[in-house]
Every structure is written in C-alpha cells, then in structure tokens.
Amino acid sequence: MKGKRLIIVLVILLIIGGVIFFCTRNRQEVEVQSEITPEEEISEEQERKTIISLYFEDKQTGEVVRESRMIDAKLLADNPYRELLQMLIEGPKAENLQVTIPQGTKINNAYINGNVVYIDFSKEFINNHVGGLENEIKTVYSIVDTLTELNEVTFVRILIDGEENQQFMDGYMNFTENFERND
C-alpha cells in the first residue's frame, strides 16, 4: 500500500513538473516573439529620416538659436559638413530667424581631420560680411554650433580660399586658431 501511494505521489509530481516546464517554456517563446514582431511596419522613408540642428540669428533677440529640421539621412552620407553649411547658407525655414553667413559665400571645401572640421569658404565670406564684433561672433558661432552637433566634431577651423590666418574686414575676429562650441 505504501508502495502504491509513493508511485501515485511520484506520478503527480511528474505531472506538475511537466506542466510547470511547458508553461514556462511557452511564456519565454511568447516574450521572444513579442520582441521581434513590430506592432507597426516602419517604411523605408521613415528609417532614413534624421533630425539636425542648424543655428541662425533670432531677428527679435539677436541671439544665435537652434532650428531643428527633419531631413533625409542620405543627404549627410557623402559630406555632412558641406551639406550642413549649405543649409546654413540657404537660410532658415522659420520667419523669425535670419541667416548669419554673408550673401554670395561659397563652400570651396569641407573636411574633417581628427576632431577638427576644416571649412574653406570663398572670399565673399569676409568681403561681404556686414562687420562689427557682434555680427562676426554670430556668424562664426552659427557655423561652429551647427557643426559641433555632430559627435565626431570638437573644433572648427575656417579657411578663406585655402589660406589660414585670414580675418574679417573689421579685424575683430581672425581665423588663426580652431573654434570650439561656446555653450
């Protein structure tokens, strides 16, 4: 009689153990499946979008402020520095902001070496500038703040037609050294 009870208890324990094993296993499969299956399909266009920050002058306050834009990430694939600068030259989307880069300025070259982005502007960058220390600072830091939003950029070096050691016409700011973000 004791032998039969022992066998019955063992069978019951085996059945309970089996149920627990299968329930646990099924729950893990469900958890893994829910992690893999997205609730909503993401389109190829949505995957390519990224938010960038460009810095322009606020017409009301005179401060250099951020304008965020959603763009196709493919635009930044070849030369993100040139592309961001081109967007700065083209100007803001918001009506309360204005461009700080002088009209007629062209980008001769834009490249990175280490953590320094070298920007080679045409002579219009200095020849067409409105002048004054405040305006020179706004121009330089709209560029520096925009480019240092990129993780790999710490400093910006400005060249004019391939030459270092240039300066704005008023001579307040010169380009003999690297500029870094001024937060």
Steps between C-alpha positions, in 0.01 A plus 500: 500500500783734586660415164185592310471834682863576424449426131186717490683790671792465255262497200321810632834678555609408146176633357528827696868536401412440134221759507730758662776426245271539198329813637834667565633400158190634321521831688865547394407429137221758518734762652762443231239513227355831628848656497560407138161578348449878458154634568521733200707472186760776455529626147835538326444876490445514878822306559700756304379809689718675754476823697773759456564829677596815313577828675372835376453849644167575663374830349337608827771419755814500285602170658626199307231235545433145384266407218429127489416333171402151395701401193582191299812348658632421152576871460769466765660187357767650273612817678284596799710812571448646153130408506436665838689812392302515177178490705634788714576704188153432358350636820240410760148369444357702791407860422632633831855383419761632259817372340836608645727392214566784253317495168700357211714277722595169341643189661827410328563197719390341827679206660593353837846421632490339844231690688548826306277594205677722249270733308640679199270788402523730198625858555137621513488363854719791615443754219117499527477485879303784663774547759503575867615274780150375592418406142836328455439294814149405383633390161780288641293339775204420278750290303684357802182414693349331193804286421579404860154343523670209320662261750833483320551879491659691788664791315445701181776667297408766245706555186443758226581382147730235649696741719527499878555808715227704332261733682181698453539844343455679836771282647313417820509126445772317318525139397843410635373236741230235534160605626312284750141501615426786738213378720 
